[in-house]
């Protein structure tokens, strides 16, 4: 039997490019009658409230100067933020736990909380979603061989174990086509596609306009209609 979700917790990585793409999803959930509590740095609280959710402000580490933003450095920043925010978020939701957790893919703390609370969770990705063959199509295969990345991964697994999740995969779980349910007859679902090849045949490209491959590829290849999410 379908059970209506009464309280949804949304946990977002505290950067504009992560916060804004999710707001229309949150607005739609509120319009459908759900109560949404949104964990976000205080600077975004007004935007969250305007979408109809209740903001829960937390302090962030993301404004530290001199961060190394190569792949291991960026992932370490995600982990540093999780270590810093997890106690704040656990305290903020004490006594009012959601029965569904939505989280930005970079919000590692949210995945830990969902596991500890025993509630279902779903990842939202504002830019790109990992696909089958991601490592072969990107730099990640070579990055994972570096000492910096291996040190990050070891620290990540130690943090998961310290929070009662030993042996868990630290990466975002993938959604299967079967989990999407019925697919309209005019739509196709693929675990991965060669994006440039698809764009050469596309009349329009719908994207949240992330800073990674999606927007540069679309601008370079040029489908006749490049549509972007409307952020209010």
Secondary structure, DSSP 8 states (H G I E B T S, - for coil): ------EEEEE--SSHHHHGGGHHHHHHHHHTT-EEEEEEEGGGHHHHHHTT-EEEEE--STT-TT---SHHHHHHHHHHHHHHHHHHHHHHTTT---SEEEEETT-HHHHHHHHHHT-EEEEE-SS----TTHHHHSSHHHHTTSHHHHHHHHHHHHHHHHTT-TT---S-----GGGG----TT----S---HHHHHHH-SEEEE---TTHHHHHHHHH--SEEEE----
